[in-house]
Amino acid sequence: MRTIVAAVFLSAALAAPLVAQTADGQSSEGQSTEGPSTEDQSTDIAATTPAADLDAQVAAAREIFIDGDHAAALAVLKPAAEAGHMRAQNIVASAYQYGLGLPVDAGLAVDFFERAAAQGYPPAMHNLGVLFETGMEGLAPDPLAARDWYGRAAALDYPPSLGGIGALLHDGTGGPADPAAALVYFRRGAEMGDPTSLEWLAYMTGEGEAGLTADLDESRRLYTIAAMLGRGYSQNRLGEMLERGEGGPRDLPAALDHYRQAAHMGYVYGAINAAWAITENPDEFPDQVEGLAWCFWALDHATPEEAADYAPSCNDLAEGFSETERREALKRAGTL
């Protein structure tokens, strides 16, 4: 039997985004495509290109970069960054951070982010917060610096950083814990539509933290919004609330749907919840093999640490199935 735990892996799930962003909050994640280095380009773009034209070139190159042709994009972005264009600097920094068309280089990633941040560019400030919170090859995590950079961007009302600084304040990362201060940031971020802030606000509202009166109805409403905005933890937590009838009517089919969505969004524990929701409610879900298939899916997609945690419950679950059903579940796990 499982115990539904509302805060499973909460801090990791609600932390600031782990993928540094390029210009205007767009993620730079994607497959690394090594291309020709642009190190030798020395074109003085600032001197030869009007500012409006350079902005347009950088914007077009940014789209090319996001589409995955990093080498072609960097042929424009690298010289523009060297010439002082802050959006280009932010993207080039991400390229160095993730090895997207440039060698992984922590020092140069920090350098280009800091150049853009020095010009008052909030996405670069936020990306420095992410970089120092998580660290990378050649750069150890520095939570104090992360708190500082998130705070600078949050002071400029950059929505992702409102959630980022709030999470560090809530958990006491990089300094003393201050849930009341975190709540202020989360409320502001939620007003601006930041998914991380909405998720944290839902959690604090449901738990009654920082002087709030616990309100499961409001918590469920906030989790619903955060889930719609792509937060896997919120999908899973909403599924738990629907399964248990917290903050509104019980709805098992809807709960299962949210568990599935959470799993597909990368929150693997959603698959474990899907497995147990199905197998604990055979009248509602007659296809019991799907439940075991979700357990196998979770083991296949989990980190080694997570898999070690999930394995005992999945083994217990598998004991209730025949060998034929287990083989079928293994096969189906690859199609979920």
N, C-alpha and C positions, 0 to 999 in steps of 0.2 A: 504493500500500500504506500502511496505517496502522501506527503504533507504539502499542501500548496503554500509556498512561502512568497509573500508579496515582494520581498526585497532581495530576492536571489540575485547575487552578483550586481547589486544596485550601483555601487560606486563606479564600477567599470562600465556599466550600461549607460549611466547618466553623465559620464565625464564629457568634457568638451570634445568636439569632433577630433578624431585622430588623424584625419587626412588634411594636410595643409591645403589652404585654398589659394587659388590664383586670384585674378582680379575680381572684385565685386562678389566675393563669396563663392565663386564657382570652384568645385573640387577639381584638383589636378590628378586624382587617382586614375590609374589605367595601366596597361601593360607597358613596361619599359621598352622603348625602341631606341637602341643606340644608333646614332647617326654621326655624320662628319662633325668634328669639333668646329665651333665658330670662334675659337680663341684668337685666331690670327686676323680676324676682321677688324679693321681699324677705321672704318668709314665714319667720318664726323657727321652723323645723322643730324644732330642739333643744328649744325651750321648749314646744312644743305636742304633741309626739309622744313617747310612751314609747320608750326605747331599743330594746326588742325589736321594737316595731311598726315603727320606722324601719329597723332591719336588714332586716325582711321586705319593706318597701317598696323599699329599695335593691336587694335581691336580685331582686325581681320586675322592677324597672326595668332592671336589668342584662341580664336575659334579653330584654327588649323591645329594648334597645340592640343586642345581638348579632344579633337578628332583623332589624335594619335600620331600625326606626322610631325614629330618633335623636331627633327633636323630642319625641315623646311621652315617651321615656325621660328626656331631659334636663329635662323639666318637673319631675320628681322629683329627679333626680340633682344638678342644679345647685344648688338650695337646700340639699340635704343636704350637698353638698361645702362650700358656704359656711359651713354650721353646724358643720363639722369632722368629718364622717363620712369616714373614711380610704378606704373602698372606693369611695365616691362620688367622692372627690377623684381617685383613680387613674383612674377611667373618664372623668371630665371632662377630665383632663389628656390622655388619649388622644384625646378628641374634638377638643381644640385642636391636637394634634399632626397629626392626619390630616384635619382639616376635616370631621368627621362630625357634622353638625348645628350646628356652631359654626365661626366663621372660623378658618383656620389662624393660629396665634399661638404662636411659639416661647417667648416670655416667659411667657405664661400656662400653657403646657404644663409648663414647668420649675417654675413656681410651684406648681401644684396637685400635681405629682409630689412636690415637696419638702415640701409640707404633709403628705402622706400618709407620706412617708419619715420625717419628724420624729416621727411617732407609732410608728415601728418597724415599718412595713408593708413586708415584703420585696418584694412585686411592684412597688411603686413604686420602690424602690431599684434593682431590676433594670431597670425601664423607663427610669430615668435613665441607667443604663449603656448601654442600647441607643441612647438619644437622643444621648448624647455620643459614642458610638462612630461612629454613622452621620452625625450632623448632620441638619439639616433647613433648610427655607427660613427664613432669619433666624437661624440658629445654626450656626456652623462646628463640625466635628468637634473634639472635645477628648479624645484617647485617655487622657490622664492622669486626667481626671475620670471617664471610662468605667471605667478600672481601679479607681478608688476606689469607685465606686458598686457595681460588680459584687462587689468585695471585701467591702463591708459586707453585702450580701445573702447572699453565700456564707458569711460568718461565722455567719449564722443558718440555714445549711443549706438555703437556697432552691435547689432543683435546677437551674433554668435558669442561675442565676448561677454555679454551680460550673463549668458548661461555658463560660460567658462569660469569667470571669476566667482560667480555664485556657487558653483560646484566645489571649488577649492575652499571657499569660506565655510561652506556647510561641513565639509569633511575635515577641516583643519589642515589642509595640505599647503605647505609653504608658509605657515603662520598659524596663529591661534584660530580655533573654530569659532565661528560667529554666525549661527543659524539665522539670527534676526537680520543681520546685514545681508546674508545670502537671500533671504526672502524678499528684500527690497529689490535686489537685482533681478530675481526671478519674476517678480510682478512686472517690472519694467520690460523685461525681455518678452514675457507673455503678451503684453500689450502690443509689442512690435511683431508678434508672430513667430518668435524664435522657438523651434520645436524642443530644444533642450530645456529652455526655461519653463515651457509649458509642462514638460514631463516632471521636472523637479517640483514645480508648484503643485501638480497633481499629487505627488508623493507626500509632500509636506502637509497638504490639506487633508489627505486621507489619514495621516498619522497624527494630526493635531500638533505639529511642531511649532516652535517659535511663538507660542502664545495663541496659535490658531485653534479654534474649536474644530475637532475632527468632523469632517463633513464628507461622507462617502458619496453622496449624490453629486456634489461639486467635483470631487476627485474623479469620479467616473466620467463626468462631462469633459474635464480637462484631459484625461487620458485619451478620450475619443478624438479630440482635436489633434493631440500630439501624434496619435497613431495615424491619422489621416495625412499628417505631414511627414511620415516616413520613419517614425521612431519604433524600432523593433521591441524595445522593452515595454513601451506603452501598448503595443499590440498584445503582448503576452499578459501584461497586467490587466488589460481590459478583458481578455479572455478569462482570467481568473475571477474577475468581478462578476462577469456574466455567468460563469459556472456556479459560483457560490451565491448569486443573488445579492451581491453587495452594491448598494447605491442604485438599485433598480431591480426590475424583474429578472428572474433566472431564465436563461436562454441557452441551452446546451448546443444546438446547432451553430448559433452565432459565436459561442465561446470557441468551439472547434475551429471555425473559420479564422478567428483571430489568432489562435495558436499556430495554424498553418502559415498565416501571413507572417507572423513573428519569425518563424523558422526560416522562411524564404528571404526575409530581410536580414538574416545573419544572427538573429538571437536564438541560438540553438536550443535553449531550454524550452522554447515554445514547442519544439518537437516532442520533448519528454512529456510536457503537459498534454499534448495532443494524444500521445500514446495512452496515457492513463485516463483521459476523458473518454476515449473510445472504449477501452476495456472495462472501465468501471460502470459503463452505462450500455450494456448490450441490447436492452430493449430499444434504446434511442439509436444506437449504431450497430446494426446487425453484422456489418462487415468488420469482424474482430481482427482479422489478419492485418488490416490497415493500421491498427493500433501498434502491433508488434513491428510493422514496417517502419513506423515513425521512430520507434526506439532504435532500430538499426540505423536509420538515417542519421539520428542524432549522434550515435557513436562514430559514424563515418565523417561527420562534419565538425565534431568538437575538437578543441585543443586536447593534447594528451592529458592535461590536468582535469579538464572537464570530463573527458571520457572515463577517467578513473573514478570520478564521482558518479557518473551515470551507470556504469557497468553493473553494479550490484542490483539496482532496481530493474534494469533491462533483463538481466539473467533471471531474476525472480519472475518477471512477466513471461519470459519465454518458456518457463516450466509448465505453464498452463496450455501450451500448444503442442500439437503433434509434430513429428519430424517433417512431415509433408508440409504442414502449415508454416513451419519455420523456414523451410527452403523457399516457399512462396513469398513469405515476408521479406526475406533477403533479396529476392528478385525484384519485388515491388519497391523496395527502398531506393533502388536506383532510378526509379521513374517518378518519385514524388516531387 
